[in-house]
Amino acid sequence: MSEKDTGRVLFTKEMKKTHTILVPSMAPIHFAIVKNVLVSYGYRIELLDNQGPSVVQEGLKYVHNDTCYPALLVIGQMIDALNSGKYDVDHTALIITQTGGGCRASNYIHLLRKALRRAGYAQVPVISLNLSGLEKNSGFTLTLPMIRKFVAGVVYGDALMLLRNQLAPYELFAGQTESLVQKWIGALSDGFAEGRGYKMKEISSNLRQIAKEFSEIPVGPKDKVRVGIVGEIYVKYASLGNNHLEEFLASQNCEVMVPGLMGFALFKTDNRLEDIRLYGGNPLKKMAVKVLFNYLTKMETAIIDAVKEHPNLIPPSSYRHTKELVRGVIGYGNKMGEGWLLTGEMIELVEQGFENIVCTQPFGCLPNHICGKGMIRKIKTLYPNANIVPIDYDPSATRVNQENRIKLMLSVAAEQMADRGKGAETNSVSTLPAPREALAAAGA
């Protein structure tokens, strides 16, 4: 069934019973929880895990290489899945997020539909997952309880990712951390299905219990090189996009820190307020956005408070603190892509003791090259111990080259640890000047 004005294939109420919806991969823990939320509402959902050269080749076939590497991978993964013979393409749908912002990601959905037509899958409906009313389908509707569960899923995903990354490198019993992650994904998903776990009081209680159980995992000496990962949101989280970066760093004896999705959600919400501040706007819209911002802030605070209860764990920085770190460094109006948040997350990681940073960016992603690679010199002026390597991800970029550049960064990190006399028992969070003091010292 097609919509007359656009020609797009609608996802109807009848299709909800007959169609399997394929979801592209990105953040494994978060997406596993969100997938289970959708399943509890009667949708037939499958997370895609197909990888390899065929995904890239399908992407190159239908998406121009200059468009966007994440778009190429997401569309390539979906076309590759449809080509696999695993699915009845007449009873399969696809879902993709659509932000409506200035990033090229807003156009992924149109590129995907064009690719489907060229690949011979014009009958496959594409669902837009958005909160801006950009597209609607009678068979897929977002309700307030569903949205609240999605947000709670992001909160839980951030907490589980944070704690897994801190403890897995040092666990005395291999696999214990991952088992606990899977246990909580199952428990939280069951709670959502039963109408529990997404209200503020329940979230706080669950987060405290999660932090407690992870803090009790027996660990050895914390003697690994600490590495932070930042960058464009897809290649930052998706192993398909960053060539299994986290696994590679683990193989190089590293502890990894990846800032969570809540910071990005707050950043996108705060941008609306910043637009109104800079250019004016509807007071009612401003009030509604403020309510959402405060709601997300409470969720973020719940994670921080839960982790703070355990001295052996490192809590995430608050969004407000990260925003303050870039004051005078980069303007808040710089908000395409990850905008100033990318710069802020690099400073945040240095402040937390993760001075060695891999800045992942799709080749040709101009906002991230400016706010990532373009800000490295400024950050190193403010924080001389910062050891940052920008890595471009693109079909033509070889994994060997990427990993060799990261190894060079790690060799510098090892030398810095040796020079400072940091060993297993003294690898603690570094002491850094406050942002204003650092700027004054740098003559900014």
Residue pairs with C-beta under 8 A, 6 or more apart in sequence:
1 9
1 10
1 12
2 8
2 9
2 10
3 10
8 113
8 125
8 126
8 135
9 122
9 123
9 124
9 125
9 126
10 125
10 137
10 138
10 139
11 19
11 93
11 125
11 127
11 137
11 138
11 139
11 140
12 137
12 138
12 139
13 138
13 139
14 139
15 93
15 125
15 139
16 42
16 43
16 139
16 140
18 91
19 44
19 91
19 92
19 93
19 125
20 44
20 45
20 46
20 87
20 88
20 91
20 92
20 93
21 38
21 43
21 44
21 45
21 46
21 92
21 93
21 94
21 95
21 127
22 46
22 48
22 78
22 81
22 87
22 92
22 93
22 94
22 95
23 31
23 35
23 45
23 46
23 47
23 48
23 95
24 48
24 74
24 77
24 78
24 96
25 31
25 47
25 48
25 49
25 77
25 238
25 239
25 240
26 233
26 234
26 237
26 238
26 241
27 157
27 161
27 237
27 238
27 261
28 239
29 157
29 160
29 161
29 164
29 181
29 185
30 153
30 154
30 157
30 158
30 161
30 261
31 47
31 157
32 47
32 185
32 189
33 153
33 156
33 157
33 185
33 188
33 189
33 192
34 150
34 153
34 154
34 157
35 45
35 47
36 185
36 189
36 192
36 193
37 146
37 149
37 150
37 153
37 189
37 192
38 45
39 45
39 193
40 189
40 192
40 193
41 146
43 140
48 77
48 78
48 81
50 77
50 80
50 81
50 84
51 77
51 239
51 240
54 80
54 83
55 73
55 76
55 77
55 80
55 240
56 72
56 73
56 76
56 395
57 76
58 75
58 76
58 77
58 79
58 80
58 83
58 119
59 71
59 72
59 73
59 74
59 75
59 76
59 77
59 79
59 395
60 72
60 76
60 395
61 76
61 79
62 75
62 76
62 79
62 111
62 114
62 115
62 118
62 119
63 71
63 72
63 75
63 76
63 111
63 115
65 72
65 394
65 395
65 396
66 364
67 104
67 111
68 104
68 105
68 108
68 362
68 364
68 365
69 235
69 241
69 362
69 363
69 364
69 365
69 393
69 394
69 395
70 105
70 108
70 232
70 234
70 235
70 238
70 241
70 362
71 104
71 105
71 107
71 108
71 111
72 395
73 234
73 238
73 240
73 241
74 96
74 108
74 112
74 234
75 108
75 111
75 112
75 115
77 240
78 94
78 112
79 115
79 116
79 119
79 121
81 87
82 89
82 92
82 119
82 121
82 124
83 119
89 121
89 123
89 124
90 123
92 124
93 124
93 125
93 126
93 127
94 112
94 116
94 124
94 125
94 126
94 127
95 126
95 127
95 128
95 129
95 140
96 108
96 109
96 112
96 126
96 127
96 128
96 129
97 105
97 128
97 129
97 130
98 105
98 106
98 108
98 109
98 128
98 129
98 130
98 132
98 134
98 135
99 105
99 106
99 130
99 132
99 268
100 106
100 130
100 132
100 134
101 268
101 336
102 336
103 336
103 337
103 367
109 126
109 128
109 135
112 126
113 126
116 122
116 124
116 126
125 137
127 137
127 140
128 134
128 135
128 137
129 142
131 142
131 147
145 195
145 198
148 198
148 199
149 192
149 198
151 198
151 265
151 295
151 296
151 299
152 192
152 197
152 198
152 203
152 299
153 188
153 192
154 260
154 261
154 262
154 265
155 203
155 207
155 262
155 299
155 300
155 302
155 303
156 184
156 188
156 203
156 206
156 207
156 210
157 260
157 261
158 260
158 261
158 262
158 303
158 316
159 207
159 210
159 211
159 303
159 306
159 307
160 181
160 184
160 185
160 210
161 258
161 260
162 257
162 260
162 303
162 307
162 316
163 177
163 210
163 211
163 214
163 307
163 313
164 177
164 178
164 181
164 214
165 246
165 255
165 256
165 257
165 258
166 214
166 255
166 257
166 313
166 314
167 177
167 214
167 217
167 219
168 177
168 178
168 250
169 224
169 250
169 254
169 255
169 256
170 219
170 220
170 221
170 222
170 224
170 255
171 177
171 217
171 218
171 219
171 220
172 218
172 219
172 220
173 218
176 217
176 218
177 214
177 217
180 213
180 214
180 217
184 210
188 197
188 206
191 197
191 202
191 206
192 198
196 202
197 203
197 206
200 298
200 299
200 302
203 299
203 302
204 302
204 305
204 306
207 302
207 303
207 305
207 306
208 306
208 309
210 306
211 306
211 307
211 309
211 310
211 313
212 309
212 310
214 313
215 310
215 312
215 313
219 312
221 424
221 425
222 255
222 424
222 427
223 423
223 424
223 427
224 253
224 254
224 255
224 427
225 252
225 253
225 254
225 255
225 356
225 410
225 413
225 414
225 417
226 254
226 255
226 257
226 353
226 354
226 355
226 356
226 427
227 249
227 254
227 255
227 256
227 257
227 354
227 356
227 357
227 358
227 410
227 413
228 256
228 257
228 258
228 259
228 345
228 346
228 349
228 350
228 352
228 354
228 356
228 357
228 358
229 236
229 242
229 245
229 246
229 249
229 256
229 257
229 258
229 357
229 358
229 360
230 236
230 259
230 342
230 345
230 346
230 349
230 357
230 358
230 359
230 360
230 372
231 242
231 338
231 342
231 358
231 359
231 360
231 361
231 368
231 372
232 337
232 338
232 360
232 361
232 362
232 365
232 368
233 264
233 338
234 241
234 362
235 241
235 242
235 360
235 361
235 362
235 393
236 242
236 258
236 360
237 258
237 261
239 245
239 246
239 247
241 360
241 362
241 393
242 360
242 391
242 393
243 393
243 399
243 402
243 403
245 358
245 360
245 406
246 256
246 258
248 403
248 406
249 256
249 358
249 406
250 256
252 406
252 407
252 410
254 410
257 314
257 349
257 352
257 354
259 316
259 345
259 348
259 349
260 303
260 316
262 296
262 299
262 300
262 303
262 319
263 300
263 316
263 319
263 322
263 341
263 345
264 338
264 341
265 296
266 293
266 296
266 297
266 300
266 319
267 319
267 335
267 338
267 339
267 341
269 289
269 292
269 293
269 296
270 293
270 319
270 323
271 335
271 339
272 285
272 289
273 286
273 289
273 290
273 293
274 332
274 333
274 335
275 281
276 282
276 285
276 286
276 289
278 333
297 318
297 319
297 320
300 316
300 318
300 319
301 318
303 315
303 316
304 315
304 316
304 318
307 313
307 314
307 315
307 316
308 315
314 352
314 353
314 429
317 348
317 351
317 352
321 348
322 341
322 344
322 345
322 347
322 348
323 332
323 340
323 344
324 435
325 344
325 347
325 348
325 351
325 435
326 332
326 340
326 343
326 344
326 347
326 435
327 435
327 436
328 435
328 436
328 439
328 444
329 343
329 347
329 375
329 378
329 379
329 382
329 435
329 439
329 444
330 340
330 343
330 371
330 375
330 378
331 340
332 340
334 340
334 367
334 370
334 371
336 367
337 365
337 367
337 368
337 371
338 367
338 368
338 371
338 372
339 367
339 371
340 371
341 371
342 359
342 368
342 371
342 372
342 375
343 371
343 372
343 375
343 379
346 357
346 359
346 372
346 375
346 376
346 379
346 386
346 388
347 379
347 382
347 383
347 435
349 355
349 357
350 357
350 379
350 383
350 385
350 386
350 430
350 432
351 429
351 430
351 432
352 429
353 427
353 428
353 429
353 430
355 383
355 385
355 386
355 387
355 413
355 416
355 430
356 387
356 388
356 409
356 410
356 412
356 413
357 386
357 387
357 388
357 389
358 388
358 389
358 391
358 406
358 409
359 372
359 373
359 376
359 388
359 389
359 390
359 391
360 391
360 393
361 368
361 369
361 372
361 373
361 390
361 391
361 392
361 393
362 368
362 392
362 393
362 394
363 392
363 393
363 394
363 396
363 397
364 394
369 390
372 390
373 390
376 386
376 388
376 390
379 386
379 388
380 386
380 388
381 442
382 435
382 438
382 439
382 442
382 444
383 432
383 438
385 416
385 430
387 409
387 412
387 413
387 416
388 409
389 405
389 406
389 408
389 409
391 402
391 405
391 406
393 402
417 427
432 438
433 441
